[in-house]
């Protein structure tokens, strides 16, 4: 065990001791704040569990999709949920934040910022949706503490290239890369970027897995990612659940692109921490805000949350994954003015 890991566990233990003893079971463990969103769980199988969703990408509108998923998980499934955002210097959720470092002088470099990462210590599950972030060291260490805790991890879309530089995470002296932990980093767009869509085909041999219970008709307007070199395959510790077939065009029901084979887009694995703990890990390279308009994909991710937490016996094919309130996500991309993407306070995403 590293000194860093020892210190962080001591801090976690102290924090647990100091939590008010009068806190009711199932009460939300994170205080309300203008810096993040909290959703208290209703009755359901997730009662007493805390899920943190991190929305910090610049392309796929996670700032809209993660609050939507949090509302469903809390109101329809009983989980306490917290959404943490990447914010700018004014404290606004800022999907237009540039990726650092670019070709710029060192004195022009700025770190990204995700307020509230100290609350990872109370999380039972974290759903990651960052993209090429450069965080200050104290925030990186809080993420590493969680990754090495043995608690479960879900990565969506750009999570497999979520950090511009490696996190300070080593096991037996070897650098751990976040994409490696998830089971495959981003190696390029296999489908045509912002031109193809993706049909998700369930792996026949895995159709009875709890994560796939009730899942059907998976489709999304984002393209297929490649996560391993041509001629290779997913790592041996990964089990594919869904393959993504690139489709011509971005409309539902499009024809398969004859020049593009299908590749894994959803899988699960187990991650062995520095102390030998086994963490359940789920990765979906589908997951843009508009991908998640597909009820089949929403059910897949919600089922994965149950599985990650060891609640797979509670997964049913008919529990609702319907929206709570309106959900009209903006399109993916970097043309922020054209798309109507502007920095807003976290409260703007509660509706």
C-alpha positions in Angstrom: 0.0 0.0 0.0 1.3 3.4 -0.9 1.6 6.2 1.7 -0.9 8.2 -0.5 -3.5 5.3 -0.3 -2.9 5.0 3.5 -3.5 8.7 4.1 -6.6 8.8 1.9 -8.1 5.8 3.8 -7.5 7.4 7.1 -9.2 10.6 5.9 -12.2 8.5 4.7 -12.4 6.7 8.0 -12.4 10.0 9.9 -15.0 11.5 7.6 -17.3 8.4 8.2 -16.9 8.7 12.0 -17.8 12.4 11.9 -21.0 11.9 9.9 -24.0 12.8 12.0 -25.2 9.7 13.8 -28.8 11.0 13.5 -28.6 10.8 9.7 -31.6 8.6 8.6 -30.8 5.5 6.5 -31.2 6.5 2.8 -30.9 10.2 3.4 -28.8 11.9 0.8 -25.2 12.1 1.9 -24.3 15.2 0.0 -25.4 18.7 1.0 -27.2 20.8 -1.5 -25.0 23.4 -3.3 -25.1 25.8 -6.2 -22.0 23.9 -7.5 -23.7 20.5 -8.2 -27.1 18.8 -8.3 -28.5 16.4 -5.8 -31.5 14.1 -6.3 -32.9 12.3 -3.2 -33.9 8.7 -4.0 -37.6 7.7 -3.8 -38.6 4.2 -2.8 -37.0 1.4 -4.8 -34.2 -1.2 -5.0 -31.5 1.5 -4.9 -32.6 2.9 -1.5 -29.6 3.8 0.6 -27.1 3.7 -2.3 -25.4 6.8 -3.6 -24.5 7.2 -7.3 -22.3 10.1 -8.4 -22.5 11.0 -12.1 -19.6 13.2 -13.5 -20.5 15.3 -16.5 -17.4 17.0 -17.9 -17.1 16.6 -21.7 -17.1 19.2 -24.5 -18.8 17.3 -27.3 -21.6 14.9 -26.4 -23.7 17.0 -24.0 -23.1 15.0 -20.8 -24.2 18.1 -19.0 -27.7 17.3 -20.2 -27.7 13.5 -20.1 -26.2 12.9 -16.7 -28.9 15.0 -14.8 -31.6 13.1 -16.9 -30.1 9.8 -15.9 -29.8 10.9 -12.3 -33.5 11.8 -12.2 -34.5 8.4 -13.5 -32.2 6.6 -11.1 -33.5 8.5 -8.1 -37.2 8.8 -8.8 -37.8 5.5 -10.5 -35.2 3.3 -8.8 -34.5 4.8 -5.4 -30.9 5.8 -5.7 -29.5 9.0 -4.1 -27.8 10.7 -7.0 -25.3 13.6 -7.3 -24.2 15.2 -10.6 -20.8 16.9 -10.6 -19.9 19.1 -13.5 -16.9 20.6 -15.2 -17.1 24.3 -14.5 -15.3 27.5 -15.6 -13.8 30.3 -13.5 -17.2 31.8 -13.0 -18.6 28.5 -11.6 -20.7 27.9 -14.7 -21.1 24.5 -16.3 -19.0 25.0 -19.4 -19.1 22.4 -22.2 -17.1 24.9 -24.3 -13.9 24.5 -22.1 -10.9 23.9 -24.3 -8.6 20.9 -24.0 -5.3 21.6 -22.4 -2.5 21.7 -23.2 -2.8 22.8 -26.8 0.0 24.4 -28.7 0.3 27.3 -26.4 2.7 28.8 -24.0 2.9 27.2 -20.5 1.7 30.5 -18.9 -1.5 30.2 -20.9 -2.3 26.8 -19.4 -5.3 26.4 -17.2 -6.7 23.4 -15.3 -10.2 22.2 -15.5 -12.3 22.0 -12.4 -14.9 19.7 -11.0 -16.2 20.9 -7.7 -17.5 18.3 -5.3 -15.1 15.4 -5.9 -14.5 15.2 -2.2 -17.9 13.5 -2.1 -16.6 10.5 -4.0 -15.8 9.1 -0.6 -19.6 8.6 0.0 -20.3 7.1 -3.4 -21.3 3.5 -3.9 -21.0 3.9 -7.7 -19.5 6.5 -10.0 -20.6 7.0 -13.6 -17.8 8.8 -15.4 -18.3 11.0 -18.5 -15.2 13.2 -18.8 -13.2 14.0 -21.9 -9.5 14.9 -22.1 -9.5 16.8 -18.8 -6.5 18.2 -17.0 -7.5 18.5 -13.4 -5.5 19.9 -10.4 -3.6 17.3 -8.5 -5.9 17.3 -5.4 -8.9 16.4 -7.7 -6.9 13.8 -9.5 -6.0 12.1 -6.2 -9.7 12.0 -5.1 -10.5 10.2 -8.4 -7.6 7.8 -7.9 -8.8 7.1 -4.3 -12.1 6.0 -5.7 -10.7 4.0 -8.5 -8.5 2.0 -6.1 -11.3 1.5 -3.5 -12.8 -1.6 -5.1 -16.1 0.2 -5.6 -17.7 -0.2 -9.0 -17.1 2.0 -12.1 -19.2 2.9 -15.1 -17.6 4.7 -18.1 -19.7 6.3 -20.9 -18.6 7.4 -24.4 -15.5 9.6 -23.9 -14.6 8.3 -20.5 -12.1 6.0 -22.1 -10.1 9.1 -23.0 -11.3 11.1 -20.1 -8.0 12.6 -19.0 -5.4 14.4 -21.0 -2.5 13.2 -18.9 -2.3 10.0 -16.8 -3.8 10.1 -13.4 -1.3 9.6 -10.5 -2.3 5.9 -10.2 0.3 3.2 -10.2 0.2 -0.5 -9.1 3.4 -2.3 -8.5 5.3 0.6 -10.0 3.3 0.5 -13.3 1.2 3.4 -14.5 -2.5 2.7 -14.7 -4.3 4.4 -17.6 -8.0 5.0 -17.2 -8.8 3.6 -20.6 -6.9 0.4 -19.6 -8.9 0.2 -16.4 -12.2 0.5 -18.4 -11.0 -2.2 -20.9 -10.0 -0.1 -23.9 -9.0 3.4 -24.7 -10.1 5.5 -27.7 -8.1 4.6 -30.8 -10.1 6.5 -33.3 -13.5 6.7 -34.9 -14.4 3.4 -36.6 -17.6 4.8 -37.9 -17.6 8.1 -39.8 -17.4 10.9 -37.2 -20.7 12.9 -37.0 -21.9 11.2 -40.1 -22.7 7.6 -39.2 -25.0 6.2 -36.5 -24.8 3.0 -34.6 -27.0 -0.1 -34.3 -26.3 -2.1 -31.1 -26.5 -5.8 -31.6 -26.7 -8.0 -28.5 -24.2 -10.8 -28.3 -26.3 -13.9 -28.6 -24.3 -15.9 -26.1 -24.8 -13.1 -23.5 -28.5 -12.4 -24.1 -29.5 -13.8 -20.7 -27.0 -11.7 -18.7 -28.8 -9.5 -16.1 -27.4 -6.3 -17.7 -29.3 -7.2 -20.9 -32.6 -8.0 -19.2 -35.4 -6.2 -21.1 -32.9 -4.5 -23.4 -33.8 -4.2 -27.1 -33.6 -2.0 -30.1 -30.4 -0.2 -29.3 -29.6 2.7 -31.6 -27.9 6.0 -31.4 -26.7 8.8 -33.7 -23.1 8.7 -32.6 -20.5 6.6 -34.4 -18.6 3.5 -33.3 -15.3 3.9 -31.5 -12.4 1.6 -32.1 -10.7 0.6 -28.8 -8.1 -1.9 -30.0 -5.8 -2.3 -33.0 -7.1 -3.8 -36.2 -6.6 -7.6 -36.0 -6.8 -7.7 -32.2 -9.7 -8.0 -29.8 -11.0 -6.8 -26.5 -8.7 -7.7 -23.6 -9.2 -11.2 -22.2 -10.7 -9.8 -19.0 -13.5 -8.1 -20.9 -16.8 -9.7 -21.8 -18.6 -8.1 -24.7 -22.4 -7.6 -24.4 -23.2 -5.5 -27.5 -21.5 -5.0 -30.8 -22.0 -1.7 -32.7 -22.6 -1.8 -36.4 -21.9 1.5 -38.2 -24.9 2.6 -40.2 -24.9 5.0 -43.2 -26.4 8.3 -42.1 -27.7 9.4 -38.8 -31.3 8.4 -39.0 -32.9 5.4 -37.2 -33.1 2.4 -39.4 -30.2 3.3 -41.7 -28.4 0.7 -43.8 -25.3 -1.0 -42.5 -22.1 0.5 -43.9 -20.7 -2.4 -46.0 -17.1 -1.1 -45.5 -17.3 -1.2 -41.7 -17.4 -4.3 -39.5 -19.1 -4.3 -36.2 -17.0 -3.8 -33.1 -17.7 -4.1 -29.3 -19.4 -1.0 -27.9 -20.5 -2.4 -24.5 -18.7 -4.8 -22.1 -18.0 -5.5 -18.5 -14.9 -6.6 -16.6 -13.4 -6.7 -13.1 -10.6 -4.4 -12.0 -8.0 -5.6 -9.5 -7.0 -2.8 -7.2 -3.6 -2.3 -5.5 -4.7 -4.3 -2.5 -6.3 -7.0 -4.6 -9.9 -5.9 -4.3 -12.1 -6.7 -7.3 -14.2 -3.8 -8.7 -17.0 -4.3 -11.1 -16.5 -2.2 -14.3 -19.0 -1.5 -17.1 -18.1 0.5 -20.2 -20.3 1.7 -23.1 -18.8 3.7 -25.9 -22.3 4.6 -26.9 -23.7 7.3 -24.6 -24.0 10.7 -26.2 -27.0 12.7 -24.9 -28.9 11.8 -28.1 -27.9 8.2 -27.9 -29.5 8.1 -24.5 -32.8 9.1 -26.0 -33.0 5.4 -26.9 -34.8 3.6 -24.1 -32.9 0.4 -24.8 -29.6 2.2 -24.1 -31.0 3.9 -21.0 -32.2 0.5 -19.7 -28.8 -1.0 -20.5 -26.9 1.6 -18.4 -29.4 1.5 -15.6 -29.2 -2.3 -15.5 -25.5 -1.9 -15.4 -25.8 0.3 -12.3 -27.7 -2.5 -10.6 -25.2 -5.1 -11.6 -22.2 -2.9 -10.6 -23.7 -2.7 -7.1 -24.5 -6.4 -6.8 -28.2 -5.8 -7.1 -28.7 -7.8 -10.3 -31.5 -9.9 -8.6 -33.5 -6.7 -8.6 -33.2 -6.1 -12.3 -36.6 -6.5 -14.0 -37.5 -6.1 -17.7 -40.4 -3.8 -16.9 -39.1 -1.3 -14.3 -39.5 2.1 -15.9 -36.6 3.9 -17.6 -38.9 6.7 -18.8 -37.8 10.3 -18.5 -38.7 12.3 -15.4 -39.7 15.7 -17.0 -38.6 16.9 -20.4 -35.5 15.8 -22.1 -34.5 17.6 -25.3 -30.7 17.3 -25.7 -28.7 19.5 -28.1 -26.8 17.8 -30.9 -23.2 16.7 -30.4 -20.3 18.6 -31.8 -18.0 21.6 -31.3 -19.9 24.3 -33.2 -21.1 25.8 -30.0 -22.8 28.9 -31.3 -24.6 27.1 -34.0 -25.7 24.4 -31.6 -26.8 26.8 -28.9 -24.3 25.5 -26.3 -23.5 28.2 -23.7 -22.1 28.1 -20.1 -24.9 27.9 -17.6 -25.2 27.4 -13.8 -25.7 23.8 -12.6 -29.3 24.7 -11.5 -30.1 25.2 -15.2 -29.8 21.4 -15.7 -32.2 20.4 -13.0 -35.3 20.7 -15.2 
